[in-house]
Amino acid sequence: MPIRDLHLRQLVADPYQTPMQLYPYINIIVIAAVVVVVLLNIVPMMVWFERKGSAFIQDRLGPNRAVIAVGPLRLRLMGALHNLADAIKLAFKEDIVPASANRFYFFLAPFLGTVVAFTTFAVIPFASPDLFRGVAGLEDLNFQVLKLDAGVLWILAIASFSTFSIMLAGWAGNSKFGLFGSLRAGAQMVSYELTLGLSIVGIVMIAGSLEPQALVKYQDTAIWPFPFIIPRWGIILQPLSFVLFLTCIFAETNRTPFDLAEGESELVAGYHVEYSSLRFALFFLAEYVNMTVGAMLLVVLFLGGWSIPFFSTESLLKHPDAVGLFMGVAGAIPAAVLAFAFFRLFHKRRSQPYWGDLRDHEAAVLGGIVSLKGFGLLVLGLVCWFSDSDRWPVWLGPTIVALFQIGFFMIKVLFFLWLFVWVRWSVPRFRYDQVMTLGWKVMLPLALANVALTGLWLFCYDALFK
Amino acid sequence: MSEEKNVSRNSISFFVRVYFVEIVKGLLITIRHLIRNILAHEKGLQTISYPEEQKVVPEGYRGTHRLTLRDDGTPRCTACYLCSTVCPANCIHIEAIDKGDDVIEKRPAKFEIDELRCVFCGFCVEVCPCDAIRMDSGETVMAEYTRRDLILDINDLTAKTSHDGVPLQTHAQGVNPKQRPGAGQAETQEDA
């Protein structure tokens, strides 16, 4: 309903009496705020994955020196604090703008990239929209920022914008290396966008809608109820499409093996060679946010988004106490394993001190914190199970199920983010002509063939079984 | 007139051409490394945790220069300018002064080496006739806050020890057997 129908004077006079008409807007603002905060926290975690994971893959130690000093105790947190140090360092570096650079585009490119990267999240669903149907006042709580009927088109359109930022950056820097990098990146991104769009067509045809929430709800159903429960996930219905989409996401985010735009050994830094301090930090941020967008989109389209394989949303809502117990136990088990590993390390350090000072005791502190968390989760789970779920407030059950679905979604997304890092350090970079050949001569025909075959299959299915 | 030569190339199988199988094989290799390195904590890792552990320099490693001393504690250098002349980077600056002695006539009043210009070629060590300058201090780190601090003068150069920490007056044998103290002098005395 249009916002001009509201009585703003009344609203200002008594802000605690929020009229029901404002709930959709509050929904948008709250979920958008949550999404931005979650994204901004995923990025440092991803940087830590990348640095520590790549170090262990390459038989080296990785970052382990930045500390938080709590009294005499120095917490290293396995190198996660290096991100904080990097952020502070990048903020205080000298901001160099080349004298012959095109100032407007030079200033615009990193902002454009970042804004575009964040805007793409507006249509990604995190949990089922049917969870809060029974709760008064929250029936339309949709775990998406915007409910658009053409949500998938929104993502494709806005993701094409990110090409602008890269090409502007290379041009505006006024340097040959930057220009080469941005040209190659632009050509690569444009070529793979076609296949990106076409590979989605298959699953959209089968599910019959472009709206991401509807796509996920379609994937929440099972192909054959008994005896094996196989969900109608995109990866099972359209495996070729999944492989094509995965490869195109690697190409769209300029990630190895398609990272010839920023190939560190070839082009210095590629399109962002002329950028320093916070502008470079924004490019860095935009790259990781784009990667997260790609992973979330992959999960929403092909891995069933927030849906959990053997349990539909209704069955979860009927037993929120079991869901609570499961989450408590499933959170406590990795916490217990991690705490055990920390205490074993502490025991080893106590017998042969490595540092010789209080740093040896850091493992005990971390082990203590992790075991407390695990214990707390276990207690919460047991409380959920043993309390009488009929006497719970009406919003508590749906909230637990929502947390479960969001958690499962994030686990799937985290697996794909790890896959990005894993592939980066396992596969060598492609040559530019190999990238172009692959994009136009292999991916595009395969995507078209996939669309044709899917259409044929649907036609035959309709003709034979309807 | 050239003949055509057919070079037979190894044909690649279909699965290698498709490349996904190869990618998966590569991923399995890296994940094996990852899991092994996480479980065997810090055992197979090649990183040297500087400064707690130091890298062991090989024999003959050319580190920061040092000037050797005679038995009475004065530098062996006779300010003959051979090292300064041979240096390809022009980083040794010497000023000679009379020693007040008719056997060893000169000594350096000022002996400066600009370590920032030095290319660590070792020519100065090879050319010195008195075994007065050496690069066997084994110092791998030269870190100072200003450029001025890395222009080492005669006090800095004579205060160094050889890289096993033994003060150079009592050092019987350097790491490099060709750079033993007094090796050059003993040979000339035998010849004489």
Interface residues (C-beta under 8 A of the other chain):
Chain A: G53 F56 I57 Q58 D59 R60 L61 V243 L345 Y354 W355 W422 V423 W425 S426 V427
Chain B: F20 I23 G26 L27 I29 T30 I31 H33 L34 N37 I38 H41 E42 G44 L45 Q46 T47 S49 E52
